[in-house]
Amino acid sequence: MPFLEALKLALSAILSHKLRSFLTLLGVIFGVATVIVVVSLIEGFNSYVDEKIADIGTNAFAIRKYSIDDFSSVEALNAARRRNKDITLEDFEALRGRGGAIQDVAAKADRLGDVKYGATSLRRIHLSATTPNVADIERIEASAGRYFNSGENDVRRAVCFIGADVAEKLFPTSNPLGQTIRIDGRAFQVVGVGKALGTVFGQPRDMYVSMPLSTFLAFYGSRRSLSVSLTSTSEKTYQDAIDEARLVMRIRRKLTPGESDNFGIVTPGAINELRDKIFGTIQIAAVGVTSISLVVGGIVIMNIMLVSVSERTKEIGIRKSIGARRGDILKQFLAESTILSLLGGAIGIAIAFLLAKLVAILTPVPTSLPLLAVSAALLVSATVGLISGVYPAWRAAGLDPIEALRAE
């Protein structure tokens, strides 16, 4: 029997029992939809981390008081608090003077503060203090005006660069450039407005005010730990720049070769490793648990196919008596179970796509539906149908035509 003929017979059998076929598909539909939704959430989260969190600049890395691994548990963080020293201005100057594979070095500090303009007050806004070259390292773009410059940082000018949300709330109908706002009671002139960044897991990224680091330290004091951002001269020298920065910090801390770093070096790779460490097992478990529903769907298909074989015993006997071979019967029932499962998989993918879009619209949870996952879902559903149909098809193919013709 040609394969196309087997498909036609399978479709005819499925369409002749529409309701039963649909109920049979429910297990596969929900199984595929559940797995695809979980995968889309996982992929969306991973892409989100890569784009919004792990993206710290081209050939860039950071030196901070704590490493990424210090946040893996409460015990590790408490131990780091006791062990690690603050990152100081002297550390920043030493790194800036290193040269070699290190191209650019910038420093940052932050705290929360109150911002006011006229009668409008914003409480507990993120205050970011940076050296001017942070704008180049972290690719900070202005939608209006500019970032503050080195001259303003050197003379500790009270100027600021505000986020898009701060500008919208303080200046809903006017131009913020050149206006004077008060930050914790001190007057600052607005020189630029940042390009809108959106949110990270529902948290706004545009509610901030940046000011020159020297101005910040003069107002709030220098007894605090800084974060230092660095770039390498090229992609090829990236690891060399990290090694050089680590060497500078270890020499300044007088660490012996056997001692661990008492500071953190943060790279996109380190962020992704922490993500995989924390969520990797959860991801595997989530996909594994939801995949159980696919097994249940396969069992339902096998059960219905066995019922179908019993109902069509006489039909099988007639087909065998007029020349149908064992392989023809086997092919017919395998095609039927596979098509059933494929249809369920296709419907499940469509439902999963709609659910993923709905989740992305109604919640801050990101989703992503890669083509590979869709292809894998169809392949798995077809395989489930094929495996589920093997025993019923073998049983149908093994029927004795004489006994089958006697069946009522």
Secondary structure as GFF3:
##gff-version 3
##sequence-region A 1 408
A	DSSP	alpha_helix	3	16	.	.	.	ID=ss1
A	DSSP	alpha_helix	18	48	.	.	.	ID=ss2
A	DSSP	pi_helix	49	53	.	.	.	ID=ss3
A	DSSP	beta_strand	60	64	.	.	.	ID=ss4
A	DSSP	three_ten_helix	68	71	.	.	.	ID=ss5
A	DSSP	alpha_helix	74	83	.	.	.	ID=ss6
A	DSSP	alpha_helix	89	96	.	.	.	ID=ss7
A	DSSP	beta_strand	102	117	.	.	.	ID=ss8
A	DSSP	beta_strand	120	130	.	.	.	ID=ss9
A	DSSP	alpha_helix	134	137	.	.	.	ID=ss10
A	DSSP	beta_strand	142	145	.	.	.	ID=ss11
A	DSSP	alpha_helix	150	154	.	.	.	ID=ss12
A	DSSP	beta_strand	159	162	.	.	.	ID=ss13
A	DSSP	alpha_helix	164	170	.	.	.	ID=ss14
A	DSSP	beta_strand	180	183	.	.	.	ID=ss15
A	DSSP	beta_strand	186	194	.	.	.	ID=ss16
A	DSSP	beta_strand	199	200	.	.	.	ID=ss17
A	DSSP	beta_strand	203	204	.	.	.	ID=ss18
A	DSSP	beta_strand	208	212	.	.	.	ID=ss19
A	DSSP	alpha_helix	213	220	.	.	.	ID=ss20
A	DSSP	beta_strand	227	232	.	.	.	ID=ss21
A	DSSP	alpha_helix	238	253	.	.	.	ID=ss22
A	DSSP	beta_strand	264	266	.	.	.	ID=ss23
A	DSSP	alpha_helix	268	311	.	.	.	ID=ss24
A	DSSP	alpha_helix	313	321	.	.	.	ID=ss25
A	DSSP	alpha_helix	326	362	.	.	.	ID=ss26
A	DSSP	alpha_helix	371	397	.	.	.	ID=ss27
A	DSSP	alpha_helix	401	406	.	.	.	ID=ss28
###
